[in-house]
Amino acid sequence: MREKIGNMSKRLKKSKNDKYEILLSNFLGNIENIEAFLKFHEEVLNIAREMCIFRKHFIRDKKKQKIFNKTISALRNPEKRSDLKPGYRELRKQAFISIVCYFDAFLRDFCTEFININYHQIEDNEIRIKWNDLKKGDFKFENIVGELYINCKGINFLDLKSIKRDFALLGIKIDGILTKTEEEDLVYYQNLRHIFIHKGGIVDNKFIDVLKGIKRYVNIKEGEKIIINYNDIYHAKKITEKFAKKLKKLML
C-alpha cells in the first residue's frame, strides 16, 4: 500500500514538473526564435553578397564592376546606409519588445500553473470569487483559480518589485536568482518596453524615477529618445533566460 502511494506521489510530482518544463521550453523556444530571426537576416545578406562577388568575376566592364563593388560594400554594412537605418532600428526594437513580452507571458503562465497546482496551500481572505467566474471553469476550481488569483491581486509581471513581492506571498523565494546588476538591468528593460510601446521611445519622468540610484543609467534625460542596440537585445535574452531556468529549478 505504501509503495502504491509512493508511486502515485512520484507520478504526481513528475506531472507537475512536466507542466513547468513545457512552459519553460515554450519561452526558451520563443526567445531563441528571435535570435534566429536576427541571424537569418544576416545570413540572407551574406548569401546576396557572395552572389555579387561570384558574378563580379565574370564582368569585364569597369563601370559594371564599380556597381558590383558598391553593392558588395553596401551588403557588408547595410545598417550604415541612411535610408536603411530607420528599418534596422525598428527591427531591433521589435525584437527587444518581443523578448520582454515573452518573459511577461512566461511568468504569468508559470504563476497561474503554480497556483492551480498548489491552491489548497494558499490562504488569502481578500480573494472573493463570483459565481460567474466559477461557471467559466465548468465548476472545476483548479482550472481557474490561478487566473482568478492573479486578476484579483493585480500582479504585474512587468514590474520586478511586484514579481518578487507577490511570488514571496505564494512561497516562491526568487531573491538571488539574478545578481544585483542583472536585476537593475531587468528593471530597465521592463520599463523600456513600456517607453517603446506607449511613449514612442521618449523618456518621461516616471522612467527616470524608476532608474534612480542606478549609476549607469544616471545620464538618461527626460525627452531623450532611446535607441536599442544588439547588445541590449542579447543581454535581455540572457538574463530573462537565466531567470526562467532558475525559477523552474525552484519547483524541483
C-alpha positions as CSV (number, residue, x, y, z in Angstrom):
1,M,0.0,0.0,0.0
2,R,2.8,2.4,1.0
3,E,4.6,1.5,-2.3
4,K,1.5,2.4,-4.3
5,I,1.1,5.7,-2.5
6,G,4.8,6.4,-3.1
7,N,4.5,5.7,-6.8
8,M,1.4,7.9,-7.1
9,S,3.3,10.7,-5.3
10,K,6.2,10.3,-7.8
11,R,3.9,10.4,-10.8
12,L,2.1,13.5,-9.4
13,K,5.4,15.3,-8.9
14,K,6.5,14.3,-12.4
15,S,3.3,15.6,-13.8
16,K,3.7,18.9,-12.1
17,N,7.4,19.2,-13.3
18,D,6.3,18.4,-16.8
19,K,3.9,21.3,-16.8
20,Y,6.6,23.7,-15.7
21,E,9.0,22.2,-18.2
22,I,6.6,22.8,-21.1
23,L,6.2,26.5,-20.0
24,L,10.0,26.9,-19.8
25,S,10.5,25.1,-23.1
26,N,8.0,27.4,-24.9
27,F,9.6,30.5,-23.5
28,L,13.1,29.4,-24.4
29,G,11.9,28.4,-27.9
30,N,10.3,31.8,-28.4
31,I,13.4,33.9,-27.5
32,E,15.7,31.5,-29.5
33,N,13.5,32.2,-32.5
34,I,14.1,35.9,-32.1
35,E,17.9,35.4,-32.2
36,A,17.5,33.0,-35.1
37,F,15.5,35.7,-37.0
38,L,18.2,38.3,-36.5
39,K,20.8,35.8,-37.6
40,F,18.7,34.7,-40.6
41,H,18.6,38.3,-41.8
42,E,22.4,38.4,-41.7
43,E,22.7,35.1,-43.5
44,V,20.5,36.3,-46.3
45,L,22.7,39.4,-46.8
46,N,25.8,37.2,-46.7
47,I,24.3,35.0,-49.5
48,A,23.5,38.1,-51.6
49,R,27.0,39.4,-51.1
50,E,28.6,36.2,-52.1
51,M,26.5,36.0,-55.2
52,C,27.6,39.5,-56.1
53,I,31.2,38.6,-55.6
54,F,30.8,35.5,-57.7
55,R,29.2,37.3,-60.6
56,K,31.7,40.1,-60.4
57,H,34.4,37.7,-61.7
58,F,32.6,37.3,-65.0
59,I,32.1,41.1,-65.6
60,R,34.7,42.8,-67.7
61,D,33.1,46.2,-68.0
62,K,34.8,48.5,-65.4
63,K,31.6,50.6,-64.8
64,K,29.6,47.5,-64.0
65,Q,32.5,46.3,-61.8
66,K,32.2,49.5,-59.8
67,I,28.5,49.0,-59.4
68,F,29.1,45.5,-58.1
69,N,31.8,46.8,-55.7
70,K,29.3,49.4,-54.3
71,T,26.7,46.7,-53.9
72,I,29.1,44.3,-52.1
73,S,30.1,47.1,-49.8
74,A,26.5,48.1,-49.0
75,L,25.6,44.5,-48.3
76,R,28.6,44.2,-45.9
77,N,27.4,47.1,-43.7
78,P,23.8,47.8,-44.6
79,E,23.0,49.4,-41.3
80,K,25.3,52.3,-42.1
81,R,23.1,53.3,-45.0
82,S,21.0,56.3,-44.0
83,D,18.0,55.0,-45.9
84,L,18.1,51.7,-44.1
85,K,18.8,52.9,-40.6
86,P,15.1,53.5,-39.6
87,G,14.2,50.0,-40.7
88,Y,17.0,48.4,-38.7
89,R,16.1,50.5,-35.6
90,E,12.6,49.2,-35.9
91,L,13.8,45.6,-36.3
92,R,15.9,45.8,-33.2
93,K,13.1,47.5,-31.2
94,Q,10.6,44.8,-32.1
95,A,13.0,42.0,-31.3
96,F,13.7,43.6,-27.9
97,I,9.9,44.2,-27.1
98,S,9.2,40.6,-28.1
99,I,11.7,39.2,-25.6
100,V,10.3,41.3,-22.7
101,C,6.7,40.4,-23.6
102,Y,7.6,36.7,-23.9
103,F,9.1,36.9,-20.4
104,D,6.0,38.6,-19.1
105,A,3.8,35.8,-20.6
106,F,6.1,33.1,-19.2
107,L,5.9,34.5,-15.7
108,R,2.1,34.8,-15.8
109,D,1.6,31.3,-17.1
110,F,4.1,29.9,-14.6
111,C,2.4,31.7,-11.7
112,T,-1.0,30.6,-12.9
113,E,0.1,27.0,-13.1
114,F,1.7,27.1,-9.7
115,I,-1.5,28.4,-8.1
116,N,-3.6,25.9,-10.0
117,I,-1.5,23.1,-8.5
118,N,-1.0,24.5,-5.0
119,Y,-4.2,26.5,-4.4
120,H,-5.1,24.3,-1.4
121,Q,-2.0,25.6,0.4
122,I,-2.7,29.3,-0.3
123,E,-4.6,31.3,2.4
124,D,-5.9,34.7,1.4
125,N,-9.1,36.1,2.9
126,E,-9.1,39.1,0.5
127,I,-9.9,36.9,-2.5
128,R,-13.6,36.9,-3.4
129,I,-14.9,34.7,-6.3
130,K,-18.1,35.4,-8.2
131,W,-20.5,32.7,-9.3
132,N,-20.0,33.6,-13.0
133,D,-16.2,33.2,-12.6
134,L,-16.8,29.6,-11.3
135,K,-19.1,28.9,-14.2
136,K,-16.3,29.9,-16.7
137,G,-14.3,26.9,-15.4
138,D,-17.2,24.5,-15.6
139,F,-17.1,24.3,-11.8
140,K,-13.5,22.9,-11.9
141,F,-11.9,25.3,-9.4
142,E,-8.4,24.1,-10.1
143,N,-8.7,25.1,-13.7
144,I,-9.4,28.8,-13.0
145,V,-8.1,29.6,-9.5
146,G,-4.7,30.7,-10.8
147,E,-6.1,33.2,-13.3
148,L,-8.6,34.5,-10.7
149,Y,-6.0,34.9,-8.0
150,I,-3.7,36.9,-10.4
151,N,-6.5,39.1,-11.6
152,C,-7.8,39.8,-8.0
153,K,-4.3,40.5,-6.8
154,G,-3.4,42.6,-9.8
155,I,0.1,41.0,-10.1
156,N,2.2,43.0,-12.5
157,F,4.6,40.7,-14.3
158,L,6.4,43.6,-15.9
159,D,7.5,45.0,-12.6
160,L,10.3,43.1,-10.8
161,K,9.3,44.5,-7.4
162,S,5.7,43.3,-7.8
163,I,7.0,39.9,-9.0
164,K,9.3,39.4,-6.0
165,R,6.6,40.6,-3.5
166,D,3.8,38.5,-4.9
167,F,5.8,35.4,-5.6
168,A,7.1,35.6,-2.0
169,L,3.4,35.6,-0.8
170,L,3.0,32.4,-2.7
171,G,6.0,30.9,-1.0
172,I,8.3,31.3,-4.1
173,K,11.5,33.0,-3.0
174,I,13.3,34.4,-6.0
175,D,15.9,36.6,-4.3
176,G,19.3,35.7,-5.6
177,I,18.1,34.3,-8.9
178,L,19.8,37.3,-10.6
179,T,22.7,39.4,-9.5
180,K,22.1,43.0,-8.3
181,T,23.3,44.3,-11.7
182,E,21.1,41.9,-13.6
183,E,18.1,42.9,-11.5
184,E,18.8,46.5,-12.3
185,D,19.1,45.8,-16.0
186,L,15.8,43.8,-15.9
187,V,14.1,46.7,-14.3
188,Y,15.5,48.9,-17.1
189,Y,14.3,46.6,-19.8
190,Q,10.8,46.1,-18.4
191,N,10.3,49.8,-18.2
192,L,12.0,50.4,-21.5
193,R,9.4,48.2,-23.1
194,H,6.7,50.5,-21.7
195,I,8.5,53.5,-23.1
196,F,8.7,52.0,-26.6
197,I,5.1,50.9,-26.7
198,H,3.4,53.8,-25.0
199,K,5.8,56.8,-25.4
200,G,7.4,56.1,-28.8
201,G,10.8,55.5,-27.1
202,I,10.8,59.0,-25.5
203,V,11.9,59.1,-21.8
204,D,9.5,60.6,-19.3
205,N,9.8,61.4,-15.6
206,K,8.3,58.1,-14.5
207,F,11.1,56.2,-16.4
208,I,13.8,58.4,-14.7
209,D,12.3,57.9,-11.2
210,V,12.3,54.1,-11.6
211,L,16.0,54.2,-12.5
212,K,17.0,56.5,-9.7
213,G,20.0,55.1,-7.8
214,I,21.4,53.1,-10.7
215,K,24.6,54.8,-11.6
216,R,25.0,53.5,-15.2
217,Y,21.6,55.0,-16.1
218,V,22.1,58.3,-14.4
219,N,22.8,60.2,-17.7
220,I,19.4,59.3,-19.2
221,K,17.4,62.6,-19.5
222,E,13.7,63.4,-19.9
223,G,12.7,63.8,-23.5
224,E,15.6,61.7,-24.8
225,K,14.8,59.1,-27.4
226,I,16.2,55.6,-26.6
227,I,17.7,53.6,-29.4
228,I,18.1,49.9,-28.7
229,N,21.2,48.1,-29.8
230,Y,22.0,44.4,-30.3
231,N,23.9,44.2,-27.0
232,D,20.7,45.1,-25.2
233,I,18.7,42.5,-27.1
234,Y,21.2,39.7,-26.4
235,H,21.6,40.8,-22.7
236,A,17.8,40.9,-22.2
237,K,17.6,37.4,-23.7
238,K,20.4,36.2,-21.4
239,I,19.0,37.5,-18.1
240,T,15.4,36.5,-18.8
241,E,16.6,33.0,-19.8
242,K,18.6,32.7,-16.6
243,F,15.7,33.9,-14.5
244,A,13.3,31.4,-16.2
245,K,15.6,28.4,-15.8
246,K,16.3,29.1,-12.1
247,L,12.7,29.7,-11.4
248,K,11.9,26.2,-12.9
249,K,14.6,24.7,-10.7
250,L,12.9,26.0,-7.6
251,M,10.0,23.8,-8.4
252,L,12.1,20.6,-8.1
